[in-house]
């Protein structure tokens, strides 16, 4: 946990879940810059402070990564709570825990997902620029009808996150933009909503047919909502796993862990008729994609045997209840490289698998997942490899 100093006092903040091996903060310079702007305090020593932004109306916060923005806004507001719109289950949980750390009730922030209907009116829109330009595009399409000529729209990101395409997306979907000076490698985006702007159609979700080298899914259609990893094409790691899925039968309960668009779990279901499938991801967009991909490609009778869960990995799945876990773990948290997600996924799978149950993992060779699997499972076998990727199998003893 770390302390963020704001115009309304210090806040104790932490990511969720906390990893004692890492010292990653729950905010960055872009969050600080944005909060200083909203409060009307100077961003640089000696600079004249700007007028504070009027937060008495309806305030929406999009893309708040670990709840720093929503918590800070909740502290200074006494009327209607700010609305936090997030694709991330972990970000939502971090927000709730950070509210509690700072003596605020859960109701101090109204939480919506990217799949929920947006607010009908927004007077202040705060946007933490997401890693995915597609997710920004989709959310601005969804939120634009709630904006009016007087809405204050302020985006924030590190300079490495604010690209020409970012500014063009704001301008194309909301209105004219201008950017601030960079402060501590962070930048603000100021956008003036244009009520007369004619917006193009929202291109999301995106659908495409899978290539011939994807086993039982060859030629089938996959659905990708904005923000899903590799939403416009099949990533090569997943493609490699699809070519090397288990060939044995007898798996009755299968989990697609970190399911993304659901192609791996859908392929497993087609290869194991009658199996019960669980698709899990911390992204609401991903789980919506997986549901549509599976429903479009599975036999009608199989749909009843599939469930879809937004959550933190294998948390909440009963111990010893799973036969097979399929996993392509991420190794980035936004722009930070980390193995903490993989550790939690592997450890959670070990608990949930029955004796003799199997975890199949695909990953870049250099990540050394075999070492982690041997520490957790006591074994690790290479199923397939190429110059870039490796598929590993670990068995619960």
C-alpha positions in Angstrom: 0.0 0.0 0.0 1.2 3.6 -0.8 0.0 7.0 0.1 -1.2 9.5 -2.6 -1.3 13.1 -1.7 -4.3 15.0 -3.1 -5.8 18.4 -2.7 -8.3 16.9 -0.3 -5.8 15.0 1.8 -3.7 11.8 1.6 -5.2 8.5 0.4 -4.0 5.0 1.2 -4.1 3.0 -2.0 -3.2 -0.5 -3.2 -3.7 -2.7 -6.2 -5.7 -5.8 -6.1 -4.7 -8.5 -5.5 -1.6 -7.3 -3.7 1.6 -9.1 -4.4 4.3 -8.7 -1.7 7.0 -9.5 -4.2 6.1 -6.4 -6.2 6.1 -2.7 -5.4 3.7 -1.5 -8.1 1.6 1.5 -7.1 -2.1 1.9 -7.6 -1.6 5.2 -9.5 0.9 6.9 -11.8 1.9 10.4 -12.8 -1.1 10.7 -15.2 -3.6 10.0 -12.4 -1.9 12.7 -10.2 -1.8 15.2 -13.1 -5.5 14.6 -13.7 -6.5 15.0 -10.1 -4.5 18.2 -9.7 -6.2 19.6 -12.8 -9.7 18.7 -11.5 -8.9 20.3 -8.1 -7.4 23.5 -9.7 -4.0 23.1 -8.2 -0.8 23.9 -10.2 0.8 21.0 -12.0 4.2 22.5 -11.8 6.0 24.5 -9.1 5.6 28.2 -9.8 2.8 27.7 -12.4 -0.5 29.5 -12.0 -3.3 27.1 -10.9 -6.3 26.8 -13.1 -9.9 27.1 -12.0 -11.1 23.8 -10.4 -13.5 21.8 -12.5 -17.1 21.9 -11.2 -17.9 18.4 -9.9 -21.4 19.1 -8.6 -23.1 17.4 -11.6 -22.9 13.9 -12.9 -19.3 12.7 -13.0 -18.2 9.6 -14.9 -14.7 8.0 -14.7 -13.7 5.6 -17.5 -10.6 3.3 -17.4 -9.7 3.9 -13.7 -7.0 1.3 -13.4 -6.9 0.6 -9.6 -9.5 3.0 -8.2 -7.3 5.9 -7.4 -9.4 8.4 -9.5 -12.8 7.2 -8.2 -11.6 7.1 -4.6 -10.2 10.6 -4.8 -13.4 11.9 -6.4 -15.5 10.1 -3.8 -13.6 11.8 -1.0 -14.4 15.3 -2.3 -18.0 14.8 -3.3 -21.0 14.9 -0.9 -23.8 14.8 -3.5 -24.3 12.1 -6.1 -21.4 9.6 -6.2 -19.1 9.4 -9.2 -19.8 6.7 -11.7 -16.9 4.4 -12.4 -17.1 2.5 -15.8 -14.6 -0.3 -16.0 -13.9 -3.4 -18.1 -11.7 -4.9 -15.3 -13.0 -7.0 -12.4 -9.7 -6.5 -10.6 -9.9 -2.7 -11.0 -13.4 -2.8 -9.5 -12.3 -4.9 -6.6 -9.3 -2.6 -6.0 -11.7 0.4 -6.0 -13.9 -1.2 -3.3 -10.9 -2.1 -1.1 -9.4 1.4 -1.6 -12.7 3.0 -0.6 -12.7 0.9 2.6 -9.1 1.8 3.3 -10.0 5.4 3.3 -13.1 5.2 5.4 -15.7 5.3 2.6 -18.7 3.1 2.0 -19.0 1.0 -1.2 -21.9 3.3 -2.2 -19.5 6.3 -2.4 -18.8 5.1 -6.0 -21.4 3.7 -8.4 -19.7 1.0 -10.4 -20.7 0.0 -13.9 -19.1 -2.4 -16.3 -18.3 -1.7 -20.0 -21.2 -4.0 -20.8 -23.8 -2.0 -18.7 -26.0 0.8 -20.1 -24.0 4.1 -19.7 -25.4 7.0 -17.7 -28.0 9.1 -19.5 -26.3 12.4 -18.7 -22.6 13.2 -18.0 -21.4 16.7 -16.9 -17.8 15.7 -16.3 -16.2 12.8 -18.2 -12.8 11.7 -16.9 -11.0 9.2 -19.2 -7.8 7.4 -18.2 -6.5 6.4 -21.6 -6.7 2.6 -21.9 -4.0 0.5 -23.4 -6.4 -0.6 -26.1 -7.4 2.1 -28.7 -10.3 -0.1 -29.7 -11.7 0.0 -26.1 -11.4 3.8 -26.1 -13.2 4.0 -29.4 -16.0 1.7 -28.2 -16.5 3.5 -24.9 -16.6 7.0 -26.5 -19.2 5.7 -29.0 -21.3 4.5 -26.1 -20.8 7.6 -23.9 -21.1 10.3 -26.5 -24.9 10.5 -26.5 -24.8 11.4 -22.7 -22.5 14.4 -23.3 -23.6 17.9 -24.0 -22.0 21.2 -25.0 -21.2 22.0 -21.4 -19.6 18.7 -20.5 -16.0 18.9 -19.3 -14.1 16.0 -21.0 -10.6 15.4 -19.7 -8.4 12.5 -20.6 -5.1 11.5 -19.1 -2.2 9.2 -20.0 1.5 8.9 -20.0 3.1 10.4 -23.1 3.8 6.9 -24.4 0.0 6.2 -24.2 -1.2 9.4 -25.9 -0.7 9.0 -29.6 -2.0 10.9 -32.6 -4.6 8.1 -33.1 -5.8 8.7 -29.5 -6.4 12.4 -30.2 -8.0 11.6 -33.5 -10.4 9.2 -31.8 -11.5 11.8 -29.3 -11.9 14.4 -32.1 -13.8 12.0 -34.4 -16.3 10.8 -31.7 -16.6 13.7 -29.2 -15.2 17.0 -30.6 -12.1 19.3 -30.9 -9.2 18.4 -28.7 -6.1 20.1 -27.3 -3.4 18.7 -25.2 -1.5 20.0 -22.1 2.2 20.3 -21.6 3.8 17.1 -20.5 4.4 16.9 -16.7 6.5 14.0 -15.3 5.9 12.2 -18.7 2.2 12.5 -18.4 -0.2 14.5 -20.5 -3.8 15.7 -20.4 -6.3 15.7 -23.2 -9.0 18.4 -23.2 -12.0 17.7 -25.5 -15.0 20.0 -26.2 -18.1 18.0 -27.0 -19.7 19.0 -30.3 -23.5 18.3 -30.2 -23.6 18.6 -34.0 -20.9 16.1 -34.7 -21.9 13.2 -36.9 -20.3 10.1 -35.7 -19.5 7.0 -37.8 -21.1 3.6 -36.8 -19.4 1.8 -34.0 -17.3 -1.0 -35.6 -17.4 -3.2 -32.5 -17.8 -6.1 -31.9 -15.5 -7.4 -34.6 -16.0 -10.9 -36.1 -13.8 -12.9 -38.4 -13.5 -16.5 -39.6 -10.7 -18.6 -38.1 -7.9 -19.9 -40.4 -7.5 -23.5 -41.6 -4.8 -24.4 -39.0 -7.0 -24.1 -36.0 -8.2 -27.6 -35.6 -11.9 -28.1 -34.9 -12.5 -24.3 -35.2 -11.2 -24.0 -38.7 -13.5 -21.7 -40.7 -15.7 -20.9 -37.8 -16.6 -17.3 -36.7 -15.1 -15.7 -33.6 -16.6 -12.6 -31.9 -14.3 -10.0 -30.3 -15.6 -7.1 -28.3 -13.4 -4.0 -28.1 -10.4 -4.4 -25.8 -10.0 -8.1 -26.1 -6.4 -9.2 -26.7 -5.7 -9.4 -30.5 -9.3 -8.5 -31.3 -8.8 -8.2 -35.0 -6.9 -11.4 -35.6 -6.0 -14.7 -33.9 -2.8 -14.3 -31.8 0.0 -16.7 -32.6 0.2 -18.1 -29.1 -3.5 -19.1 -29.1 -3.1 -20.5 -32.6 -0.2 -22.7 -31.4 -2.2 -24.0 -28.4 -5.2 -24.8 -30.7 -3.0 -27.0 -32.8 -1.8 -28.8 -29.7 -4.8 -29.3 -27.5 -5.2 -32.6 -25.6 -6.2 -35.5 -27.8 -7.3 -37.8 -24.9 -11.0 -38.0 -23.9 -12.6 -38.3 -20.5 -12.3 -34.7 -19.4 -15.7 -33.9 -17.9 -15.1 -30.4 -16.5 -12.9 -28.0 -18.4 -11.9 -24.4 -17.6 -10.7 -21.9 -20.2 -8.8 -19.7 -17.8 -8.2 -16.2 -19.0 -10.6 -17.1 -21.8 -10.3 -13.9 -23.9 -12.6 -14.5 -26.9 -13.2 -18.1 -25.9 -11.7 -19.9 -28.9 -9.7 -22.3 -26.8 -12.6 -23.4 -24.6 -14.9 -23.6 -27.6 -12.4 -25.9 -29.4 -12.1 -28.0 -26.3 -15.9 -28.3 -26.2 -16.1 -29.4 -29.8 -13.3 -32.0 -29.1 -15.0 -33.3 -26.0 -18.8 -33.5 -26.5 -20.7 -33.7 -23.3 -18.0 -31.9 -21.2 -18.9 -29.1 -18.9 -17.1 -25.8 -19.8 -16.3 -22.8 -17.7 -15.0 -19.7 -19.3 -13.2 -17.3 -16.9 -11.7 -13.9 -17.4 -11.3 -10.7 -15.4 -12.4 -8.6 -18.5 -16.1 -8.1 -19.0 -15.5 -7.6 -22.7 -13.6 -10.9 -22.9 -16.4 -12.9 -21.2 -19.0 -11.3 -23.4 -16.9 -12.3 -26.5 -16.4 -15.9 -25.2 -20.1 -16.3 -24.7 -20.9 -15.2 -28.2 -18.1 -17.2 -29.8 -19.2 -20.4 -27.9 -22.9 -20.0 -28.5 -22.3 -19.4 -32.2 -20.2 -22.5 -32.7 -21.3 -25.1 -30.1 -24.1 -27.5 -30.7 -27.4 -26.2 -29.1 -27.4 -29.0 -26.5 -23.9 -28.0 -25.4 -24.8 -24.4 -24.5 -26.5 -25.6 -21.3 -23.3 -27.1 -20.2 -21.3 -23.9 -20.5 -21.0 -21.1 -17.9 -19.2 -17.8 -18.1 -17.7 -16.0 -15.2 -16.0 -12.6 -14.7 -13.6 -12.9 -11.8 -10.2 -13.3 -10.4 -8.8 -16.4 -12.0 -9.8 -19.7 -10.3 -11.1 -18.0 -7.2 -14.4 -19.4 -6.1 -14.0 -22.7 -8.0 -14.3 -25.7 -5.6 -11.1 -27.5 -4.8 -10.7 -30.8 -6.7 -13.6 -30.2 -9.0 -11.9 -29.7 -12.4 -10.4 -32.2 -14.9 -8.6 -29.8 -17.3 -7.5 -26.2 -17.2 -6.4 -24.5 -20.5 -4.4 -21.3 -20.0 -2.6 -18.6 -22.1 -1.6 -16.3 -19.2 -0.8 -12.6 -19.7 2.6 -11.4 -18.7 1.8 -7.6 -18.7 -0.2 -5.5 -16.3 -0.8 -2.5 -18.5 2.8 -1.5 -19.4 4.5 -3.4 -16.5 5.9 -6.9 -17.1 5.0 -9.2 -14.3 4.6 -12.9 -13.6 2.2 -12.4 -10.7 -0.8 -13.2 -12.8 0.7 -16.4 -14.1 1.6 -17.4 -10.5 -2.0 -16.9 -9.3 -3.4 -18.7 -12.3 -1.1 -21.7 -11.9 -1.6 -21.9 -8.1 -5.4 -21.5 -8.5 -5.5 -24.3 -11.1 -3.5 -26.6 -8.8 -6.1 -26.2 -6.1 -9.1 -26.6 -8.4 -7.8 -29.7 -10.2 -8.7 -33.1 -9.0 -5.9 -35.6 -8.5 -4.8 -36.6 -12.0 -6.3 -33.4 -13.5 -4.1 -31.4 -15.9 -3.1 -27.8 -16.6 -2.1 -27.0 -20.2 -0.3 -23.7 -20.6 1.0 -21.9 -23.7 3.6 -19.2 -23.4 6.7 -17.6 -24.8 9.7 -19.8 -24.3 11.7 -17.1 -22.5 9.1 -16.8 -19.7 10.3 -20.0 -18.2 6.8 -21.2 -17.1 8.2 -24.8 -16.6 10.1 -23.6 -13.6 7.0 -22.2 -11.9 4.9 -25.3 -12.8 7.5 -27.6 -11.2 7.5 -25.5 -8.1 3.7 -25.7 -7.8 2.9 -29.1 -9.3 6.2 -30.9 -8.9 6.2 -31.7 -12.6 6.1 -30.1 -16.0 6.2 -31.8 -19.5 6.8 -30.1 -22.8 3.9 -31.1 -25.1 4.9 -29.0 -28.2 7.4 -26.3 -29.0 8.5 -24.0 -31.8 11.2 -21.3 -31.8 8.9 -18.8 -30.0 6.3 -20.8 -28.0 6.0 -23.8 -25.8 3.0 -25.8 -24.7 3.4 -27.3 -21.2 1.4 -29.9 -19.3 1.4 -30.2 -15.5 -0.5 -32.9 -13.6 -2.0 -32.6 -10.2 -0.6 -35.4 -8.0 
